[in-house]
């Protein structure tokens, strides 16, 4: 595996991969890798001839008072994991390489970014869209893979690719891979390591409460009662607060009052012990 830290090194490395022929898949990450990330890598290897992974803790997607400084950084360990998976290229830029002096541009994606995490974390999705667009332009992958755990992020990135007419990758080649979960159902996340053993056990209430709410919504169609019950269950289980719990159209992310004939998602963000956990699950139309 080749590891590069400057844009010039990256361009040379990508040119080398292109010269050998075949397709390139990109898996963007912020490091602190777990099996959810490695699942993306394995799927990328299945779909493409070459796999590039980026590791960059992007400061522009963290707001004031968020966990930028505390976010886990373990490049040596991550690199060893990626090499063991047969990754071809690791792009690990510094902040200065990604945002050189004088950098003054940003990308705003309205609509899909305005609610949920976009409302709770002002500026977050501008940071995400900008850095992902830069990664796409730097690597020029034929496809990119993201986990479905952050469904809103996936929607924002796809919308950006469509609106800006990106060709590498095309919007339809931005692939969402199903969320990888722990045995108790909790979605794998780098932030799970912030939880004490007691809080980690309590956190399993999140996917369990979501499954119960989905069963109710799919049976009755109405969302309000099920969402109110979900929030109550989470608080009673030990969560400190619920930022949002909503039924939304899977594509537009418009809030829904009832299930319908279009794909929908249950989106939840909740806080426990100072850690903010997000999750989402598919909701089928009511009978």
N, C-alpha and C positions, 0 to 999 in steps of 0.2 A: 504494500500500500504506500502510495506517495502522499506525503503531507506537505501542504503549501500554506504559506502565511501572508504572501503578498499577491497583488493582482497580477503582476507580471509572471510570477511563478504559476499562478492558476491558469492564465491564458496559455502558457507553454504546455502545461500538463493536459489541459482540455484538448489542445491541438494534437498532442500525442495520441490521446485516446481516439480522437476523430480520424487521425491518420491510419489507425489500425482497423477502421471500419466498425460498423455496428452502431447501436443506439446507446444513449446515456440517460440514466435515471438519476434524479436528484432527490435526496431525503434531507430537507432542512431541519435542523434541531438546535436547541440551546444547550446541548450537552446533558450531563448527569443522566446518562443513558440507562434505560431499563429494558425489560423484555418487550414493552410496547414499541420502543424505537427499533429494536432488533427485528421485530416482526415486519416493520416497514422495510428494513434493509433486505430481509429475506424475500419479501414480495417483489422488491425492486430487482433483485438478482434473477427472479423467475421471469420478469417481464422485459428486461433489458440486457444488453451485452456488457455494459459497464455501469458501475454504481459509484456515484459521488455523494458524499455526506458532508454537510456543512455543520460546524459547531460555532455558534456565535451568540453570546448573551447580549441581546439587543437592547441598549439603554433607552432607545426612543419609544419602546412600548411599555416602559415602566413609568407609572405616575409618581408624584411626590408622596413619600411615606410608604411606598410599596417595597418589595423585598429584593431590589436590584443588588445591593451589597451582600445580602445573605444568600442570594441564589447560588446553589451548589455549583462549583467549578472543579472538574476533575479530568483535565484533558489527557493526562497520561493514561489513566484507567480507561477512559472512553476510547482512546486511540487503540489500546490493546484489544478491546472488545470488537472494534470495527475490523481490525486486521484479522482477528480470528474468524470473522464472518466473510472474509474475502472481498472487502470493499477495495475498490481500485484507487479512490482519490478522497482524501480528507482536506477540506477547505476550512481552515481555522484562522480567520483574519483577526487582527487587533481592532480595537475601536477606531484607532487612527487610520487604519487601512480601509475600513468600511465608510467612515465619515471623515474624510480629510479636511484640513483647515479650509474654511470658507464654504463648507457644505451648507446649502440653503433650500433644498427642495423637499417636498413631501407629497404623498398621494393620499387623497381623501376619497373614500368610497361611501357615498351616502346611501340611505335606505337600509341595506342589510346590516350596516354598522351602527345604526343610531340607537337601537334598543339593547336591552340585556347588558352584556359586558361593555358595550359601547357607551351606554348611559352611566354605568357604574364606574367606568375607568376612562374618563375623558382623555382623548389623544392616543389611547391604546392601539386602536385599529389603524390610525394613520401611521404609527410606528411599524406595525406589522406589515401593512401594504407596501410601505416604502422599502423596508429591508427585503421583503420577499421579491419585489420587483427587481431590486438590485441583484439579488442572488440569481434570479432567472436570467438577467442580462449578462451576468458574469460567467455563468456556467453554460448557458444556452442548452438546457437539457431537452431531450425529446419528451420526457414526462417527469412529473414530480409527484411524490407521495406524501400524504399527510394523514394523521390519525383522525378518525371521526369524533374523538372525545371532545375536541373544540369545534363543534359543528358551525358556530358562527364564524370562526376564523376561516374555515374551509369555504363558506359561502362568500365571505369578503374577497378571498383570493381568487375564486372563480369569477366573481363579478368584475374584479379588476382586470383579469386577463381578457375577458370579453370586451370590456369597455375600451381598453387600450390596444386592442387588436394584436395581442402578443402572439407570436408564431412559434416560439420555443420557450415553454411549451404552449400548445393550444389549450384553451379552456377545458376542452373535453379530455385532455391528457393530464389534467390535475386530478389525481385519483384520491378518493377517500377510502381509507382502510378501516374496517370495523374496530371498535375500541377493544383493547386487550384488558382483561380484568383479572384481579386477584381471585383466589379460590372462593372468597366470601362475597365476590361481586363488585368490590370497589374498583373503579377504573384506575389503571396504573397511571401514576403521575410522579414527576420528579419532586413535587411538593409533598407527597405522602411521607417522605422521610422527615419532615418537620414535626410529625405527630408522635407524641409519646405512645408507648404500648397501650395505655388505657384509652387515649383518644383515637388511636388507630382502630381499636376494637369497636368503639362507638361509631366511627365513620362508616362502617358497613350498613348502618341504618339508612344511608342515602340511597344506594341502589335498591334496597328492599322496599323502602317507601315509594320509590318511583315505580317499581313493578306493580305495587298494589294500586297506585293512582291510575296507571295505564289500564289495568284490568277493569277498573270502574268506568273510565272514560270510553273504552272500547265497547263496554256493555250498554252504557246509557247514552253516550254521545255528548252529554253536557260536561264541561270542564271545570266550572267554578267550584262546585262542591268538592270534587276530587283534589283540586289544587289546594283548597283551604285545609283539607284533611292532611295532605302531604306536609304542608308547612307546620301544622300542629304536631304531627308525629315527629318531625325532625327536631323541633324545640324540646319536646318531651323526652326525646332520646339522648339529648345532651348537646345538640348544636346550639351555638350562641345566637345565630340569626340566619335568616334566609334573604339573600339579596334579590332573588327572583325565582319564581316557579311558574312556568307558563307553557301553554300549548301554542305552537306556532307552525305556520306553513313551512314545510321543509326547504323550499327554494327561496321564497321572498322573506321569510322570517316574520311575516305579519302575524300578530297575535290572533288566536282563534278562540271563540267562545264554545265551539262544538267541533267534534270530529266531522269530516266531510268526505268527499270523494277524491281528495288530493292527499299525497303523502304529508304527514305531519310529524313533528318531534316534540317530546316533552323536554324542555330545557330548564336546568336548575343550577343555581349557584348558592352555596351555603358556607357559613363560616363556623369553624370549630377550633378552639384553642388558638385563635389568631391566624389560622390557616384557611385560605379560601379555596374550596373545592368546587369544581364544575363537572357536570355530567349531562348527558342527553341520551334519549332512547327513542326509537321509532314508535309511532302510534298508528294503528290501523284504523280505517274508517269504521264507524258504527254500523252494525247490521241493520 
